[in-house]
Amino acid sequence: MERHELSTLAARFKRVMSETELNKLGRAVRFCRRERLLTPFRLAVSLVGSFALRQVETIADLQRAFNALFETEVAYKPFHNQLAKRQFADFMRELASRMLEALVVKVLEVGRKGAFAEFRRIVIQDGSSFAVKDVLARHYPGRFRTVSPAAVELHVTLDLLEESVARVALTPDTAPERTELPAPDTLGGALLLADRGYFDREYLAQVSAAGGSFVVRAPVDINPRVLAAYGDTGERLRGWGAQKKLQDGPRLPRRGFADLDVVWQFTGGSLTARLIVSWNAADREYRYLVTNLPRERYTPADIARSYRLRWQVELLFKEWKSYANLHAFDTANAGIVEGLIWAAIGAATLKRYLAHATQRLMGVETSTRKTAMCATHVLGDILEALLCGGHRALLAAFDRAVRYLAVNAKRAHPDRDRRTGRLQLGLDPVFGAP
C-alpha cells in the first residue's frame, strides 16, 4: 500500500466533512446563522457517526451521543429544536449528496472478454419503501392505507461498477416510480437494469434512441405485437404468424426460454425490442424481460443472468436498513424524518467508502455487508481524528481501518462470485491506486 494513495483517500473524506465547508453549507441553506455549540459541522459528524456506529432508536439517543462525543451537556429540547428547523432536512440532504458524489471509488470493471464488454456503465434502478408515523400521512401518503397510512420511498440509481449511488430521491410511497428513472440522454453507452415498476415503453424508446441499452422486467399484462418467435436454440416457434398479439398467440414453452421480437405502438412513436419469456414455477406465471440487446451477441440466458445483477441494489437497501439505522422514528415532524433519513444514507455511504478504499489499497475483494457490520470498530477513530483536525492523525486512523478491514471484511466466496455471482458475466474486481 502506497502512502500517497492512502493520503489521497483520507484527504477526500476530510474535504467532504470539512468543518469550514459544513458550517458554510449550514449558513447557505439558512440552517444556522450564528455558530454556537450545536454548529452544523458538529451536528453532522455526530449524526453520521451515531447512525454508523450504534443502534439508534430515538432522538434522545442522538442527543446523548452528541453530548458524549463533544463532552457537553446540551439538553434534549434545544437539541430537538435544531432538528425541528425547516432547513435541517435541506442541510442533511445536501450533505448526503456531497458524500454520495465525492466518496466514490471504482471497484469493478467489465473484462475485455466479458459478455458485457461494450458497456462503460451498468446502472441499476430500484426503490425501497418503509412506513413512518401515521400522523404524517398528509406529507407521506402510503400505498397500503389500512396498514401503513404513511410511508416513504427511496428511489435509487446504483452504478454497479462503483457499487455506489449515482442518485437517490425521497418521495411519498404513492409517488409514481417511473418519474424517478435516470434521464435517457445520460444512458448512452450504458446498460440499465430495472424492475417492472419502472417499465415504460416511451421511456425505453428514448433510452434506445440515446444509444443506451436496457434489460427491464415487464408486468404480466403486457400485450405487444409479436413479429417473430424463437426457442432456446434459435428455432422458430410455431403458431406465431401474422403478427399476433402476445396474449392471443399459442402457449409459450414452460421449459427454457422463448425469445420474441415484439413491437408496441404508442402516441408519437413505437418501441421495438426483444421479449425474453421464462416460466416462474413458484409464482405460476411467465416472467417477461424486455431488452434491446442484439440476439447475435446476447443469448436469452445472458439476458436472464444480467437481470439477476439487480440483486445488488437489494443488498444496498439491506445495508441501509440493517447497519445504518434507516427506519421510522417516533416523530410527527416531516422535516426531522427526512433529515434523519439523509443522515442514515450518509453513514452507509461512509461505510461503503471504507470497503472500497480497502479493496483498492490492500488488494483484497471486500464485502460491503461485512464492512457495514465491523466498521464500527474503526470508524470511531476516524471521526475522532477528523475532529482533532490533524491530517497525520486522520491518515493513521485510515491506515488502521483499511488494515483491519482487509482481514475482517474479505468476501467469503470470491470464486463462487465468478461462477454464479456478481462476476459471472465477465466483471473483474479493480485493485491498485484509485
N, C-alpha and C positions, 0 to 999 in steps of 0.2 A: 504494500500500500504506500503510494507516494504521498508525502506530507502536503504538497501543494494541492493535490486533489481533495484531500480531507479538508484543507483550509477553504477551498472553493465552496464545498457543500455547506460547511459551517457558516461561512460568510453569507451565503444565500438565505439561510434561515435567520441570521441576525438582521439582515436588511428588511425582511418582510415583517419581523417582530420588533423593529427598532422603536425605542421609546420616543424619539423625536418624531418619527413618522406616524406612529399610532396616536400620539397626542395631537398632532396636526390634523389627522383624519377625524378625530373626535370633534375638533373645533370646526372642521369643514362641513360636517353633517349636523352641526349645532347640538351635538350630544353634550358637550362640555364647553362652557365659555370661560370658566375660571378653574384652573387646575388646583385641586385641593388634595385630600388624602385619597379619594377614590378617582384617580386620574384614569383616562381611557386606557393608557398603557397598562397600568396595574390591574384594572378590571379585566382586560383582555387576557393577560397572562394567567391571571387567577382562574378565569372561567375555562379557558382551553386546558390548563393544567388539571383542573378538577375533573373535567369530563374525560380526560385521557388517563388519569391516574387512579381513580377510585369510583365506587358506585355512588351515584348521586340520586337521591330520591326527592329532595325538597329544596326550595330556595334557601332555607335555613342552612342546609348542608353547604351551599355555595358561600354563604356569609361566613360560616365558621372556617371554611377553608381559606378565605381571603384573610381573615384575622391571623390564622396560623402562619400563612406564607409571609405576611408583611409585619407580623408581631404588633398588631394594632388591636383596638377594642371597638371597632365600628359596630353599632347596634343594628338590629335587624331592620328597623323602619327606614333609616337613611339609606341602607344598602338596597332595600326593596324599592325605595323611591328612585334610585338611579336606574334600576331595571325597568321601572314603570314609565320612564320618559318615552315619549313617542319616537324619539330619534335613536333609542337603544337598538331597535331592530335594524335601522339603517346602518348604524355603526358596525354591528356584528356581521351583517350581510356583506358590507364592503371588505371587512377583514377576511371573511371566509373566501371571498372572491380573489383577493390578493394572494392568499395562501394556495388556493387551487391553481392559480396562474403561475406562481413562482416556484412552488415546491414540486417540481416535475422532473423526473429522471427516466429516460427511456430504458426499459429493461427487457424488451422483446423486439425481435426483428424478423422479417419474412426471409427465410433462406432462399438463395438463388434457385434452388431446385424444388422449392416448396410448391404446393398446389396453388397458392395464392401469391406467388412471387411478384405479380404485376401491381399489387396494391401498396401504396405508401402509407395508408392508414386503414385500420379496421375499427369501425365506430359501432358501438352497441347502444341502443336506446331502450330505456325501460323506466318504469315508475314503481314507487312503493308508497303505500298509504298506512296511516295509523290514526286511531281515534284520539281526540283531545277532549277537554272538559265540555260537557253537554251544553253549558250556557253559551259556548262560543259558536253555536250552530248558525247564528246570523253572519258571522265572519267566515267561518269554515264549514259550510253545509256538507254533510256526509251523504254518500250514496245509499247507505243502509240506515234509514232514519229511525226505524224502531229499535235497532240495536245500538248504532253509533250515530246519533243525530249530528255530531260534529266530528269532522275528520279532515286531515290534510294529506296532500300527496306531493311527493318529491319526484320530479321528472329529471332523469339523469342521462346525459350523453357521456359515455365512457370511451376513452381512447384505449383500445386493448393493448397496443404496443407500448404505451407508457403506463398501463394499469392505473390511469389517473382520470379524474373527472374533468372533461372539457367544459361542461356546462351543467348547472343544476338550477331548476326553477321550483319554487314553492307555490302551490295553488290549493284552493279548496278541493276536496275529494271529488266534487261534482264537475269540475272543470274538464273540458274535452282534452284527451291526451294528444290528439293529433296536432294541435296548435303548438305543442312544445317540441316538435321534431326539429332537427337542425335545418338551416336554410339549404335548399337544394344546391345553390351555387357554391356552397362550402364543401361539397362532397365529390368534386371532381377528382378522379384517381383513387377514390376511397371505396371501401365496401361497408355498407350499412346493414346491420342485423337488428331486427325489431320483432316484437311480439304482435299478436293480432289486434290488440287495442290501437296500434299505430298504423294499421293498414288503411291506405288512402290511395285510390287509383290515380287521381290527378297529381298528387304529390310524387308518386313513384315515376310517373311520366316525366315530371320536371327533373327528378334526380337523373334519370336516364339521359335526358337532353343535355344536362350539365356535365356529362361524362362520368357519372357515378354509377356504382353497381349496388345491388341490394339482394338480400335474402330476408323476406318478411313473411311471417306466418299470417294466413288469411282466415277469416271466420268460416264456419262450416256452411253458411247460407249463400256463399258466393255463387254466381251463375254466369260465368263468361261464355263466349262462343268459342268452341274448340276447333282449331284449324287443323291440327294433326295430333295423333296419339301414338306413343311408343311404349314398349315394355322395357324391362331391365337391360336387355341385350340389344336394344335398338330396333327390335321387330315392330312392325305396325300392329296396333291393336284393332281388332275387328269391330265393325259397327259404328265407327266414328266418321262416316262420310257426311257430306252435305252440310258441314259446319254446324253441327248440333250444339245446342246449349248444354252445359255441363250436367245440369240436373235432368235433362231429357235423354241422355245417352245411356248405353248399356252399363251394367255394374262394373266398376273397376276392380282389378285384382286385389286380393287381400294379402297376398304374399309379394314381397319385394316392392318395387316402385312402379308407378305409372308416370311417364314423362310427357306432358301435354304442351303443345303450343296453343296459346289462348289469346283472345283479344277482348277488351272491354271498350265500349263506346260511351262517351260522356259529352256533355255540352262543351264544345270548344276543342275537342280532341279525342284521343284514344290511347290505350295502353296495350302494347303487345309484349307478351312475356312468356316465360316457361312456368308451368304449374307442376310441381313435384308432389305426387299424391302417395301417401302410405296409410296403411290401416293401423289405427291405435286400438289394440285389443282391450286395453284397460278401460278406455272410455267408450269403446264400441262405436267409434266414428272415424271417418277419414281425417287425416291431417293434411293441410294444404300449405305448401311453401311456394311463394311467388318469387321469381328471380329473373334477372336479365343476363345472368352469366351464360356464356355460349355453351351449347351442347358439345362442341368439338373439344373443349378443354376441361369441362366440368361434368362429371357423371352425377346422376341422382344421389349416389352415396356421398360424393363430395359435398353436395348441397346440404344434405341432412347433417353431416358432421360439422359443417361450418355453422349451422344454426345452433348446434349444441354449445358453441363458444359463448352464446348469450348467457350461459350459466354464470359467467364471470361477474356479471353485474349483480346477480342474485347474491353472490358471495360478498360483494361490496356492501349491499344492504344489510346482510347479516353482521358484518363487522361494525357498521354504524350502530345497529340496534343492540348488539351483544357486548361490544367493547368500547363504545364511545357515548353511552347513555342517551341515545336517540330514542326518546319516549315521551309520553304525555306527562306534563307537570300539573300539579293541582293549583292552577291559577286561572282566573277568568279574564286575564288581560291578554288580548291577542298579540300585542307587541312583545310582551315577555315570552310568550310561546314561540314566536318567530325568532327572536333574538337567541333563545336557548337552543333552538334547532340549528342555527348557524354556528353556535359555539361547539356543538357536538360534531358537526361536519368539519370544523376547523381542527378539532382534536384528532379525528380519524385521519384527516389529511396529513397531519404531522407524523402520525404513526406509519402511514404508508411511505412517507418520505424517508424515514429511517430504514424501512425494509429495503427500499430501492437503492438507497445510498450504500447499505451494507453489501448488496449484491454487486454493485459496480466496483466498490473499493476492495472487498475481500474475496471476490471471485467465487462466491458460492450462491447457488439458487436459493432464494429466501421465500418463505411463506408469509404473506401479508397477514394471514389469520394468526399464525404463531407470534408474529411481531406484535400484533394488536394485543395479544394476551400477555406477553412478557416484557413489553417495552416499559411497563410500569416500574421495572427495577432500575431503569437507566434514565428515563425521561425526566425525573425529578432533578437529577444532577444537571441536566442540560438547561432546565428552566432556572435553576439557582445560578448557573454560570451566566445566563442571559441577564439576570437581574444585577449581577455584580458589574456587568459592563465590559469586562476584560476579554479580548479575543483569545488570549492564551488559555484562560480558564475554560472558555467555550470549546476551544479546539481539543483540550484534554478530555472534556466530557463527551464530545462526539467520538473521540478515539476509543474511549472505554465502551461507549454504546455499540459501535459497529463491531468491535471485537467480541462483545458479549452476544450480540445477535447472530454473528456468524456461526457461533456454536449452538445457540439455543433456538434459533428460528429458521433453521435449514428446512427446505422442502423434504418431506418424508420419502417420497417416491418419484424422484426425477425421471427414472427410466420408464415408469408407468405413464408419466405425463407425455412421453414421446410416443408410447404405443396407443393409449386410449384417452389421454387427457388434453390439456390445452395446447400441447406442442405437436399433436398428431398430424396437423395439416402443413407441417414444414416450418413452424415458428421456432426460433432459436433464442436462448437467453443471451443477453448482452452483458459483457464484463469489461472492466477497464475504465479509463478516465472518462467521466461524463462530459 
